[in-house]
Amino acid sequence: MNAPTNPKELELPTVEFKLDGKTIVSYEGETILKAAKRHGIDIPYLCFKDGYRPDGNCRACVVEINGERTLAPSCCRSATPGMEIKANSERAVRSQKLVLEMLLSDMPDVGFKWVGDSKAEELQNQHGELSTWATRMDVTVRPELKALRREKVAHDISHPAMAVNLDACIQCNRCVRACREEQVNDVIGYAMRGSHSEIVFDLNDPMGDSTCVACGECVQACPTGALMPKGLIGSQMVDRKVDSVCPFCGVGCQITYNVKDEKIVSVEGRDGPANHNRLCVKGRFGMDYIHNPQRLTKPLIRKAGVPKDETATQNPQDWSSIFREASWEEALEVAGGGLKKLKDKHGLKVLAGFGSAKGSNEEAYLFQKLVRTGFGSNNVDHCTRLCHASSVAALLEGVGSGAVSNQVNDVEHSSMIFLIGSNPTANHPVAATWFKNAAKRGAKIVLCDPRSTEISKHAWRTMQFKPDTDVAMLNAMIYTIIEEGLADQEFIQNRANNFEALKENIKGYSPEAMAPICGIPAETLREVAREFATTKSAMILWGMGVSQHVHGTDNARCLIALVSITGQIGKPGSGLHPLRGQNNVQGASDAGLIPMMFPNYQRVDNPEAHAWFEKFWGMPLDKKPGYTVVEIMHKITAPDSDPDKIRGMYVEGENPAMSDPDLNHARHALASLEHLVVQDIFMTETALLADVVLPASAWPEKVGTASNTDRMVQMGKKAIDPPGDAKPDLWIIQEIAKRMGLNWNYQGPDAGVAAVYDEMRQAMHGAINGITWERLEKESSVTYPCLSAEDPGRPIVFDDSFATPDGKVKLVPADIIPANERPDTEYPFVLITGRQLEHWHTGSMTRRATVLDAIEPMATVSMHGEDMTQLGVTAGDVITVQSRRGEVGIHVRRDDGTPRGVVFIPFAYYEAAANLITNSALDPFGKIPEFKYCAVKLAKGGQVAKVMGYGTNNTKLNQAAITT
């Protein structure tokens, strides 16, 4: 059903006026331009962009209002009842055309000197919206005006992603509003006066030398091509546009691929519910990884006699000495046959599978079904074990659901935004824009993190606590709220359990006692706690800085307690939101890609759930939870006498040889497998240890759904075909299933993806019952829980009850549990790992994206300047970082936001793999490794591993970038 366009249908306050003799009904406060657009009446405009603050500076949209002496800009003028307006009068049209002519007269003959296509229709519209409006209004430039054209401005092509041609700039300020007000990056400004006025980057720096984070919002905003992606310089014609969803982080931005000659040449942001046209550098400029020449295009089988060497540093382009090409039939027989032989010989517990959070919901569902019904065990897991497993464990225990209570952009209604263990400007950049927008509106951001990150510029308070002291800090806040009588007693009485145990437990956690432990002054702890308890609405959002500890579950328990005792949950702007990392980690978990849960978090050892799935799938199922990622690695190296020893694995789209902790052990385990099948798009570090490598499809090459961090199920559509003989992942999984003896029969296009989705919908027991495949094809995005076709979905949950058996939140006390490994005299520093803005996860995708690799080409370790001085190094020098498990040589980057005694390493670089150093100690509840804390020592100098075959710019040392 189409949404009503008449305000009266929506029962909103309205205003009636006349426009060009036609009676118009507009919303109260709606601009004349917007009302006209809704009613199909064209008024030219250039400085206006829907969703941005109207500026009214170009005057292309002027209209004549009866009784008024001057023409009015329709983009920032609202109608009043009875007003009579003429947009098409002789006076208004003459002024509109004059503005267009004057602006067009200053345009260069071509948009860029690289334009080589001479098609008349393209040249006619070479200056974007300006040319389009000039054509529609039959505007031609008089020779006298052309003779007065301004002096040419030099092109600026210093940025890897974008080209600047201020010769085509009309100073409409859309780029300034895009940068300053939408993305809140404050890089683009408007400088000088009069005829000397111009758009500048920072202090009039070249764009490539500025603090630009390459979100590309300015490019999408520019109406004339003065700012444009380098991928679209030249002919602007594309063969087709395909709507989809971004394949990187969990925000789930909706996008449009521009496809030309069967290549994605650029990406635009769509007005999706999670992003509203916004994108980050990865989503806008990182999609060309799919065209990298290193794509796997043929099935590969390990050559006879070639050993698996986990210590080798192998060029991912040069696999010919290890593998030989094979037909699909042969590769599938070797892959599936090898797994089946191990199962037949050794029993049901000897196989395991790692699925992917980078694939679709349908792939995740089918993959876990294959492991449970074909392999015969629950030994299936994916990267959720390495990111938010502890958060999910605490949430399931406390509120009965592992998903978020409120969506990210619900911070619009928050008076306080409590960010802990998250660096959103790097890891969830579009989500970060909503936080920054909220701060500009007056919301108070509290940043809690051992590192002072970019978002601290917008924070009301930054609590830079000592690493590993989350529980001490949070318990001190809970203590304050209870001690000072600030707890919401009505909420606690009606909607919470176990409060007395929590109250008793925190008696020893006064702010004064915890201040020396966590490093935050007692008065600050009390101030923030009071504000959290008394503010109108507060939302907690957290990242892996909370979850990736041996006490990660306890950290999350404290956050649940904090919102519960203050009643800050179940209403707009208030709740709990673990920011999910990868694009479909939420959906993959929902679909059952975890060892102890069937789809929709139904425990495998629950007799009722177990019986239901045995009947639904028509197969006997294992009654015991399977092993998790790290446990599987230990089981691979177990003695032969162990009946649960893992002997074979099927890995789809995961790279545990880079993502697991203590990589020396993980790589040794992978190399020790009797049979390893890897399905991927590149020759990853894991694939190099495989017996069979199956070339798969990238996200833009498939149809499927993904569920973002906001509980939105979103449709991804196919833009191009996979290269060579690469196949859709869903097809490959079904072919492996056949060779495991499973008789699946999913009919329909794209390997029966719609049929698989429908089965998954049934398996999820109602959570997405109202989200049919047909509805997604039409609407693109629907939020769950959604129980019927008429249900719009619930963006806020827990408003009246929790998903627990009694409908109440369970408060679980937490005590201080120290990290598994503490600094000492031999290893005096603490290592923190994480992601960075330009690169994603293990780097297998983003380091093969041209622009992303050019911006951030090399591995660095961030250190405080005083620690650098003490070590005797400067930015760009090489140091060796060593733990009890391994070491890496790496270049130093100065970052005074990193506290003294701490270093930070992103884990995307195989030549300086951070996980060679990290600790595999596990949280006892979530079974997540302690990535965020281990003891290391530093030494000046060392050997930086050679970079072989990833990106195109790795040899370039960007000195400016590492001295920030």
N, C-alpha and C positions, 0 to 999 in steps of 0.2 A: 504494500500500500504506500502510495506517495504521500509525503508529508504535506500538510496544507500550506499554501503560500499566502493565503489571506489571513491577516492578523485576527480578524473577527472569529475565524474558525478556531483559533488558539485561545480565545477569550482573554486576550491581553489588551491593555489600554491602547486605544487607537486614535489616529488623527486623520481627518478627511481633508484633502486639498485637491486643487486642479492642476494638472500638468499637461500643457499643450492641449487644453480643452477637455482632457479626460479626467474623470474623477478617480483619485487614487486614495487607497486606504493604507496608511503606514503605521508602523509601531510608534508609540510615543517615544521621542528621542532619536528615532531612526533618521539618518541623513537622507536628503533628497536623492542623492546619487544611488544609494542602496535601494531605496523604494522604487526608483525608476528601473533599476536593473531587475528587480523582482517582477516588475510588470512588463518586462520586455521592451522598455524604452531606452534607446542608446543615447548616452551622453559621453563624449570623449573624456578620457582622463589619463594622466601619466604618473603623477606623484602619489596617487591613491593606490593602495594594495589591500585587498580584503584581509582583515585580521590585524592589520597594523593601525596604529594611531593615525588618524587623518591629519595631514599637514597643510594642505591648501596652498602650496607655494607655486605650482606650475600654472594655474589659472586656465588650464585647458578645459575644465569642466564647468565654466561659469554659466549661469542661467539668469534670466531676467525675471524679476519679481515685481508684480504690479504694486505701484506706490513707492518703490525704492529707486533712488537716483542711480546707484551703482550696481553693476552686475555682481552676483554672489557666487562664491565657489560651492558647488553642490556637494562636494565630498565632505565638507565640515559644517554644513548648514542644515538644520532640521526644519521641517515644515511646521507651521502652526495651523490650527483649524481655519478653514476657509481661504487659505492663502492661494493665490493664483500665480502660477509659475509658467514661464515659457523657456523651454530648452531649445526650441527650434525656431525662435523668432529671428528676424533678419539681424538684429543687433547682436544677439547671443551667438549665432552661428558665425557672423563676421569676426567676432572676438575669438571664438574657439579656433577658427581657421588661421587667424593671424598668429596666435600662439604656436600652433603646429608649424606654420611656415617659418617663423623666426627660429624655432628650435631646429628644424630640419636644415635650415640654411647653414648652420654651424657644423653639421655632420660631415665627417670625412667622406670621400667618394666611395670608399668601401669600408666595411666595419673593421677589418683587419687586413694588413697587407698579404696575409696568407690565404685570403679567400680566392679560390681558383675556379669555382664553378660559375659559369656565366649565364646560367639559366635566367631568363628574364623575370620569372616570378620570384626567384630568390633575390635577385638584385633589387627588385622593387620593394622587397620587405627586409632588406638587409639590416635595418636599424630597429628591429623588433617591434615593440608596441607603437613606437613613434611612427614608423613607416606604415604599420597596419592602419592606424587612425588617419594618417595623411591620405592613404589610398581610399579608405572608406568615405572620406569627406572631400575627395577630389582636390587635394591641396598640391599645388606645384610651387616651387620656389622661384621667385623673380630673380633675374640676373643681378639686379642692383643689390639684393640682399646677399647673394653668393659672393659678391665682390667684397663684402664687409666681413667675411668669415674670419673667425678668430685664428690666432697663430697656432700652428700644429703643436701638439703635445706628444712627447716621445712615449712609445709603448713601454710598459713595464712587464717583463716576462720572467721576473726573478723568482716567482713562486712556482713550485713544482706542479701545482694543481690548477692555478688560475692565471689568466692573462688580464692585464689592466690596460685599457685604451681610453684614457680620459679625454681624448679627442672626441669621443662619442658621448661624453657625459653631459647630461642636461641639468645636473645639480638638483635633482628632484628630492634628494635626501632619503630615498627608499633604502639605500645601502646603509646609511647611518642609523636609521631606525631598526633595520634588520640586525645590525651588529650590537647596537647599544641597548635597544629596548626589548627585542625578541630573544636573542641569544645571550644578551648581557655580557658581551666580551669586551666592549669599549675599545676596540682597535681602530675603527673607522671614525673619522671626525670631519668637520667642515671648518676650514681655516681661511684666513685672509678676509678682505672686504671688497665689495664692488666687483669690478671686472677682474680682479686678481683672486677672487674666491675660488677655492678648489677643494676637492675631496682628498684627504690625506690619511695615511696609515701611521698610527702612533705620532711620532714627532717628524712627520713628512719623510718617513723611511720608505725604501722600496718594500713592496708587499712581502717579498721573500725574506726580508730581514726584520720584519715587524713581529709583534707577538701574536699574530694571526694563528688561530688553531684550525683553520681550513674547514670550518663547518659548511662553508659555501652558501650560507643564508643570503649573503650579499649578491652572489651570482644569481640565485633564484629570484631575488627581489629586483634586480636591475632591468629596466624596461627597454634599454637601447643596445645592449651588448658592450657597454663600457667595461663591465666586469663579466667574464664568461669562463666556463671551464675550458681548459686547453684541448680537451677531447672533442670539442665542438667548434674549434676554429676552422673556418672554411665553410663548406656547405652545411646549412642548418637542416637540410631535409633528412628525415629518417624514414626507414621502411615501415616501422610500426612501433607503437607504444604498448607496453604490457604492464598492467598493474600487479603488484606483488607486495611482499613484506620483507624487511631487511633481514639478512642472514647472520648478523653479528650479535649484538648484546640482547639482553632480555627485555629492553624497552618495547621492542616490537613496532618500530616505525613503519608506516605504510609508504611504499615507494612506487615509482613508475620507471621501468627500464625504457630507454630509447635505443632501439635496435637498428643498425644499419649494416648491410652486407654480412648478416648473421653474426654480428658482434655487438655487445653492449657498449655504446659509445659515451653514454652519460646516464646519470640517474637524477630524478627529481623527487622531492618530497611530496607526498600526497596528504590530503586533509584527513588523516586517520585519527581515531580517538586517542591514541597514545602520543602522537607527535604533532598533529595539526600543521603539516607541511615542513616541519623542522627535521633536519638531519645532522649528523656529525661527519667528520672527515672520513670515517670508514664507510658509512652508508652511502655517502655521495661520491667519494673518489676511490673506494677500495674494491670495486666490483670486477676490475679487469684481471683479478687472480684466475678467473675461470678460463682466460685466454692465454695463460702462461704456457710457453712451449714445454714445460715439464709435466703437463697433464698426462696422466696414465691413459693410454688409448688402446692397449692390448692386454689380454690376460697373460700373466707371467707365472712360470714355474721355476723353482730353484733348480739350478743345474746339479746333476748328480755329483756327489763328492765335494761340493762347495760347503765348507763349514759355516756355522753362524757365529760371527765374531762380534760380541757386544762391545768390544773396546775400539773397533775400527771407526774412523771418521771418514765416512763415505760421501762422495759427491752424489747428491740425489739425481743428477742427470746421467751419471755413469753407473748404471746397474747391469750393463751387459755381461760383466764378468761373473755376476751372481745368478742372474735369471735368464731364461730363454722365453721367447714368445710362444704362445699356445693358442689353440682354438678355444672358444667358449666351452664346447662340449668336453674337451679334454680337461680344461682347468676346473670345471665344475665337478667332474668325476673324481679328480684327484683331491679337490677341496672337500667335498661332501663325503666321498668314499673314505678318505683318511680319518675324518671325524667319526664316521659310523664304525669303522674297524676298531678304533680305540674303545668306543662304547660297548661293542659286542664282546671285546676281549676282556675288558677290565671292569665293566659295570656302569651304572648310571651316574656316578659322582665324579667321573674323571674328565668331564668336559665343562667348559665355561664360556660365557659370551660377554663381550663388552659392546654395548650399543652406543648410540651417539645422541648428544643433545643438539647437534648441528643439523640433524635430519628432521623428518616430518613426524607428526604424531602417529601416522599410519605405519611408518617404518619402525618406530619404537614399539608400538603395540605388536606388530607381527614378529619382531625380533625376540621380544620376551616370550611370546607364545611359542616360537620355535625352540627356545632353550628349555622351557618348561615341558612341552609336549614331545619334542624331538630328541633333545639331549637327556631328558628325564630327571632334571634337577632344577633347583632354583638358583643356580650359580650364574646370575645375570646382574650386571650393574652398569653404571655409566658415570659421567663426571659429576653428578649430584653428590656422589660420595666424597668428592674432592672439593666441594664448594659449600653447600648449605645442608648437608646431612644432619648436622647437629641442630641447626635451626628447625628443621622439619621434625626431628625427634622431640624437641621441646614443645613445638606448636601442637603436634598430635597429642602429646601428653596433656598439655595445658588447655587448649581451646578446641581440640578434636579435629583440626584441619591443618594441613601443611601449607596452605596457600595464604595469600595476603588478605588482610581485612578491608583495606581501602586501596584504591588505585593511586598511582604516583601523583597524577595531576590534581588529586583531591587536596593536595597541600594548598591549593587556592583558597581553601576554607580553613586552613590552619593558622592559629595565632602563634604557635611554636612548632618548629621543625627540628626534631632531635635526631641528628645524624651521627652514627657511631660505627667505627670500623669500616668506613666506606669513603672512597675517593671518587665521587660521582662525576666530576668534570672530566676525569680520565676514563672511568669505567662505564658510566651511564650518562654520556654528555647531554643528550636531549632531556633526560630526567632532571639533570642539573639546571637546565634553563628554567624549569618550573620552580625549583627552589629559589633561584636568583630573582625570578619575577615576583615570587611571594615576598621575598625580603624587601624588594623595592616598594611593595604595597604596605610594608610595615610588619610582616611576620618576623619573629625572632628565631634565627637559626642558631642552634647550639651544635658545634662540631666537637665530637669526642674522638680523638685519634692520637696515637703516639706521634704521628707526623702532622705537621701543619700544612695542609694542602691548599689548592687554589680556592676552594669554596670558603676558606677562612676569611677571605677579603669581604665576604658578605655576611659573616657570622656576627651575632650579638655577643656570644661568648664562645671562645675556643678553649676546650679543656684538653690540653695535650698531656694525657696521663702516661705514666711509665708503662712500657710494653708488659703484657701479661697480668695487669692489675685491674681488669675490667670488673670483676666481681666486687673487689674492694670499693671501687668508685661507685658502682650502682647500688650496692648495699648501703653505702653512706647516704645516698639520696633517699632510698626507701626508709632508712632510719629517721631521717629528718622529717619526712612526710608524716610518718606515724607518730613520732615524738611530739611534733608541733601541732598535732590535731588537724592536719590538712587532708587526711584520708577521706574518701567519699564513703561514709558509713552506710548510706542507703544502698549503693552499688554493691559493697562488700557483703552486706546482709542478704541481699536478694539474688546476687548473681555470682558469688565467689565461694569457694570451699578452701579450707585449710588456712584461713587467715591467722588464726592464733598460733599455729606452728611457725608461720613466717614472722610474726611479731616477736615471738620468743627467740627465733634464730638471729635476728638482726640486732639484738641487744648489745653485742660487743662491737658493732660496726658504726660507731659514731663518726661523724666527719672529722672530728679532732683526732680520733685514733687512726682513721684511714688516710688522712692527709700525708703523713710521711711515707706510707706504702705506695699510694697511687700518684703522689707528686702534685696533687691539686689542693690549693689552700682550702681549709675547712669553710671559710666564709663563702668561697665560690661554690663549693658543693651545696651549701645550704641555700644560697641565692638561686641557683638553677633548679634545685628541688622545689623550692617554694613557687617559683614561676611555673614550673611544669604542673604542679598540683592545682594552682589557682587560675591558670589561663583558661580562656574559653574552650580552646581545642588544641590538642597537641598530638602530633604523629611521630612515631619512631620509625626510622628507616635505617637498615643496617646492611653491611656487606660481609665479606669473608674475613675482615679483621675481627669480627665477633665469632664467626663459626669455626675458623681453622685453628683451633687450639684443643688441647686435651680437656679443657674445661669449656669448650664451645657450647655444649648443651646447657651448662650452668649459666653462661653468659646470657643465652636466650631466655632461660627461666627468669632471670632478673628483669629482663625487658618486659616479659609478660606480666610479672608482678607489678612493675612500675606503672603500666597503663591500667592495670586492674584496680589497684588500691586508690587510684585517682579518678576512676570512671572515664578515662580517656580512650574509650573504644566503643565501637558500635554507633558512631554518629559522624556526620561530615567533618573532615579535617582531623579526625582522631582515630588512632589505631596502630596496627603493627604491619610493617612491610619489609620483609627480607628481600632486598633487591637481587633478583635472580640474574645469574651471570650470562649464560649463553642463550641464544635466541629461543631454544625450545627445551631448556632444562626443566621448566615447569611442566610442559606438556609430556615430556618423556617420563617424568616421575608419575604424573597422573595416569599415564598409559601402562604403568606397571614395570618399568625398566629398572627395578630395584629388587634385591634378593629376598627381602622379607615381606614384600607386599605384592598382591595381585593389583590389577587396575583399580584406580580410585582408593588406594591405600587400605585395601582389605587384606588383613594379615593371612599369610599362607598357612599359619598354624591355627587359625580360627576354623573349627570344624564346619561351621555353617558355610563360610566363604569357600572353604576347600571343596565341600560337596557341590556347591553351586557351579564352580568352575570346572570340576570334573564332568558334570553333566553338560555344561555349556560347550565345552571343547570335545567332549566324547572321548576323553583319554584319562588314564590314571595319572595322578600328580604327586609329586614329592610333598610330604607333610611338614618337612623341616625347612626353616629359612636357609637360603644359600649363603655362600661366602661373598664378602665385599671385595672391592678392588684390591686393597692392600692385603687382605687375607688370602685372596687367590694367588697373589705373588708368593706368599709364604707356602701355600699348598703346592705350588709347582715344584719347589725345591724340597718338599717333604720326602722322607725315605720311601722306597718302593713298597715297604710293608704297610704304609698308611693306605687304607681303603679309599680315603677321600683325596688322595694325591691327584692333582690336576695334571693331565697329560696332553690335552688338546684344547685349543682355543679358537674362537671365531671373533674377530675384532672388526666392527663396522664403524668407520669414521671416527675412531678414537686413536690417540697417540700416547699410550702409557709409557713408552720409552722416553717421553719428554715430560709428561704431566704427573707421573707418580713421584712420591718422595723417595729419597735415597736411590737415585737412578742406577747407581752401580749394581745394587741388588736387583732392582726391577728389570734392568736390561739382561742381567745374568739369568733371571728367571725366564724371561721371554725366549732367550736363546736356548734354554734347557728344554723347552717344550718338544714333545715328539712330533707334534703337528700344529702349525699355526697358520690360520687363514686370515688374511687382512684384506678388507674391502675399503678402498679409499680413492681419492682423486689425484693424490700425489704420492711419490715414493717417500713416505715419512720415515722417521727413525725407527718406528715400529715395523713398517713394511719391509725394511731392509733385513729384518730378522725372520721374515715369513717363509713358509714353504710354498704358498700360493698367494699371489696378489691379484685381486679382482678389480678392474677399473670401473669406478662408480660415477654417479652423476652429482654435479654441484647443485646448490639450491636453485639458481635461476634456470636449471635444466629439468625441473620436475614440477609436478602438481602435487600439492599436499597442504596440510594444515600445521600450524604451530601455535602454541599457547604461550603468551608473553608473561612477564612478571605481574601484570594486572589481571590475570585470569581471563584474558581475551583470547578466544580461539579465532585465528585469522587465516585467511586463505592465501597461499602462495601459488602463483601461476607460472607456467613454463614460458620462458622467453625464447630460448634457442634449444637445439638438440645437443646432447653430449658429444664430445669430439671422438672421431674414429670409431672404434668398436666398444667404447664405454657404454654401460647400460644403466638404466634406472635402478636405484638401490632396492626398491620394492620388488622388482623382477628378480634380482639376484637372490634376495632372501628366500623367495618362493622356490627358486631353483635348488638352493641348498636344502630346503625343506623336503623337496621331492626325493633327494638322494639320502635323506635321513628316514625315508619311509612314510612321510606324511602325505596324505591325499587331500591337499588343499585345492580349492577350485574357485578362485576369486575372478569373476567375470567383469569385463568392462574396460574402458580406455585406461591408459597409463597403469597397466598391470593391476587393474581392478581397484584403484585407489578409493573410489567412492564406496565400493562394497566393503573394503577393509575398514573404512571410517565408520560405516554403519554398524559393523560388528563391534568395533571398539565402543561406540556410543551405547550399545546394549550392555557391554561388559562394565561400563562405568556406573551402572546402577542409578541412572537418573540425573547425575550431575550436569550432563550436557544433553539431556533428552530433547530439549526444545531446539537444539542447534543441529538441524539437518544439513546434509550436504547441499541441498538445493538452496537453503536459506543462506549458507555461507557464500555460495556462488553469487547470490544477489546482493548481500549486505557486506561481504568481505570480512566483517569482524562482529562477533557477538560475545558478550561477557557471560561467564558462568559463575554461580549456579543458574541454570536456565531450564526450567522444568517442562515447558510446553511451547508450542509454536507461537503462542501469543505473548509469552513471557519475554520482556525486553532484556532480562538478565539483571543480576544484582551487583552493582559496583561496590556497595558497602554491605558487609555481612556482620553477624553477631549484634545486630541492632536490638534484638529482643531475647536471643538465647545463643548459647554456644553449641558447637557440634559434638559435645560430650554426652555421655549417657544420661546425666541428670540436667543437662542444659546449662551448667554452671562452669565457670573457669576454675581449673585446679591450680592453686598456688603452690609452687614447689620451692622450698628454701634452698639456698645455695651457699656453700662455704668456699673459702679460698683454697684452690688446688693449684700449686705452683706448676710451672711448665716442666715438662719431662726432663729438660736439660737447661741448666742455668749457666750464665757466664762465670768464669773463674780466672785465675791468673794466667792460665795458658791460653784460654779462649775468652778474651775479655769483652768482645762485642756481641751484640744481638743482630741477627739477620732477619729482616722482614722481606717477604716476596710478594709479588702482585702483578697486575696488568698495567699497561700504559695506554695512552690515548690512541696512538697510531697503530699498535699491533694487538693482535687478538690471540689469546690462549697460547698455544705452542708455536705460533708463527707460521704454521704450514700454509695458511691462506694469505694472511696479510703481508708476509715478507715476500710473497710472490706478486703483490699488487704494486704496480710501478710507482704511483704517487706516494703511497704509504712508506715504501722502502726508501724513496728519495728523501722524505722528511726525517725519518728516524732510521738510519741505516746500520747502526752499530749498537752493541750491548754496552751498557754503562752501569756502574754502581754509584748510587747517590750517597753522599756523605756531607756532614756538617763541615763548614769551612775551618773551624778550629781543630777538628780531628784531622783534617787534611794537613794543616800546618804542623801539627804534632807528628804526623807520619812523614812529613817532608815531601809532599806531593802537591801538584797543582792540577787544575782541570785538564783532562786529556791524557794525563800520565796513566801508566799501567800499574795496577797493584794485584796481588794474589789474595783471594778470599778463601779461607780454608776452614772446614769443620772437621769433626771426627770421622766423617764419611767420604769427603772428597774436597776438591778445590777447583777454582777457576781463575784464570787470568783475565782481567777486565779493565776497561778504561774508566777513569774516575769522572763523575759529574758532581759539581758543587750544588748542594741543595741545603740551605740553612733551615728549611722546614723539617728536615730530618734531624732528630735530636742527637746530641752527643752520645757516643757509645752505641749508636745504631747505624746500620747500613741497609739500603734497600736495593734489591735486584729484581727487575722484571724477568719473567720466566719464558719469554718468547724466543730466546736466542740459543740455538743448539750449540754454537761455538763457545758459549758461556752459560751453560745450562744451570740455572739456579738450583734445580732439584737434584743435582749431584751432591749438594750440600745439605739439603733439608732433612728433617727428622721424620721417620715413619711411625713414631709413637701415636697411638690412637685415642680419641675420645671414647670412653667406654660405652656411651649410649649411641651416639651417631656414627661411630666407627670411622670418623674423619681424621686424616693425618694432621699433625701440628705443623702446617706449612708456615705459619706466621711467627714462629719463634724457634730459633736454635742458636747455640753459641758458636762464634767464629773468631778467628784471629786474622789480622791483616799484615801483609808484608809489602814493602815497596818493591816495584818491579815484578817480573814474571813473564810467562809466555802466553800470549794471546793466540788462541787456536785459529787456524786458517779458516776463512769463510769460503765455502765451495758451493757455488751454483744456486744460491737462493735468490738474491735480488740483483739489481743492476748497479747499485750505488754503494755497496758495502765497503769499498776501499776508501771512500771519502770520509774524512774525519771533520765533522762539523764543529769547529771549536766554539762558535757562538752558542750552539745548542747546549753544550755541556758545561757552560759557565753560568747558567741561570741559578 
